[in-house]
Amino acid sequence: MFSPGLNLLALAYRIVFTVLGCYLTARLAPRRPMRHALILGWIGFALSSLGAAVAMSVANLGPNWYPILLALSSLPCAWLGGALYRPASTNR
């Protein structure tokens, strides 16, 4: 897929799913919700980095900026998902 518009669309919905997944992880955590969300973010970062390395070295699967941005966005999205849950948990 070489279309920049389609790659941006895929990146946008993956960012939304990452934030929602980390929010759900923080919500389901028995304690220390931010830590659970960030651990999920580090797992996503590791897997996305591995995928970026493979995509750039093995085959010409598309633009190189897409897997790089996917890896770089995993930790900020994980933090945001955990932070979205934090205000709700402090009011209880």
C-alpha positions as CSV (number, residue, x, y, z in Angstrom):
1,M,0.0,0.0,0.0
2,F,1.8,3.1,-1.2
3,S,-1.0,5.7,-1.0
4,P,-0.1,8.3,1.7
5,G,-3.8,8.9,2.4
6,L,-4.5,5.3,3.1
7,N,-1.4,5.0,5.3
8,L,-2.5,8.0,7.3
9,L,-6.0,6.6,7.7
10,A,-4.5,3.3,8.9
11,L,-2.2,5.1,11.3
12,A,-5.1,7.2,12.6
13,Y,-7.3,4.2,13.4
14,R,-4.4,2.3,14.9
15,I,-3.7,5.3,17.2
16,V,-7.4,5.3,18.3
17,F,-7.3,1.6,19.0
18,T,-4.1,1.8,20.9
19,V,-5.5,4.6,23.2
20,L,-8.7,2.6,23.7
21,G,-6.8,-0.6,24.4
22,C,-4.5,1.1,26.9
23,Y,-7.5,2.8,28.6
24,L,-9.2,-0.6,28.9
25,T,-6.0,-2.1,30.3
26,A,-5.8,0.6,32.9
27,R,-9.4,0.2,33.8
28,L,-9.1,-3.5,34.3
29,A,-5.8,-3.3,36.2
30,P,-6.2,-4.3,39.9
31,R,-3.8,-1.6,41.0
32,R,-1.3,0.9,39.4
33,P,-3.3,1.4,36.2
34,M,-0.8,3.7,34.5
35,R,1.9,1.0,34.9
36,H,-0.2,-1.6,33.2
37,A,-1.0,0.8,30.3
38,L,2.7,1.7,29.8
39,I,3.7,-2.0,29.9
40,L,1.2,-2.6,27.1
41,G,2.7,0.4,25.3
42,W,6.3,-1.1,25.6
43,I,5.0,-4.4,24.2
44,G,3.5,-2.5,21.3
45,F,6.7,-0.5,20.8
46,A,8.8,-3.7,20.7
47,L,6.5,-5.5,18.3
48,S,6.1,-2.4,16.1
49,S,9.9,-1.8,16.0
50,L,10.4,-5.4,15.0
51,G,7.8,-5.1,12.3
52,A,9.3,-1.9,11.0
53,A,12.8,-3.5,10.8
54,V,11.4,-6.4,8.9
55,A,9.2,-4.3,6.6
56,M,12.1,-2.0,5.7
57,S,14.8,-4.7,5.2
58,V,13.0,-7.7,3.7
59,A,10.4,-6.4,1.3
60,N,9.2,-3.1,-0.2
61,L,5.8,-3.2,1.5
62,G,5.1,0.5,1.5
63,P,6.6,3.8,2.7
64,N,9.1,3.5,5.5
65,W,7.6,6.3,7.5
66,Y,4.4,4.3,8.3
67,P,6.0,1.5,10.4
68,I,8.4,4.0,12.0
69,L,5.5,6.3,13.1
70,L,3.5,3.3,14.3
71,A,6.4,2.3,16.6
72,L,7.0,5.9,17.8
73,S,3.3,6.5,18.6
74,S,2.8,3.4,20.8
75,L,4.2,4.9,24.0
76,P,2.5,8.3,23.8
77,C,-0.8,6.6,23.0
78,A,-0.3,4.2,25.9
79,W,0.3,7.1,28.3
80,L,-2.8,8.9,26.9
81,G,-4.9,5.8,27.5
82,G,-3.7,5.5,31.0
83,A,-4.1,9.2,31.7
84,L,-7.7,9.1,30.4
85,Y,-8.5,6.5,33.1
86,R,-6.6,8.3,35.9
87,P,-9.1,11.1,36.6
88,A,-12.0,8.7,36.8
89,S,-10.2,6.5,39.3
90,T,-9.3,9.3,41.6
91,N,-12.9,10.5,42.1
92,R,-14.0,7.1,43.6
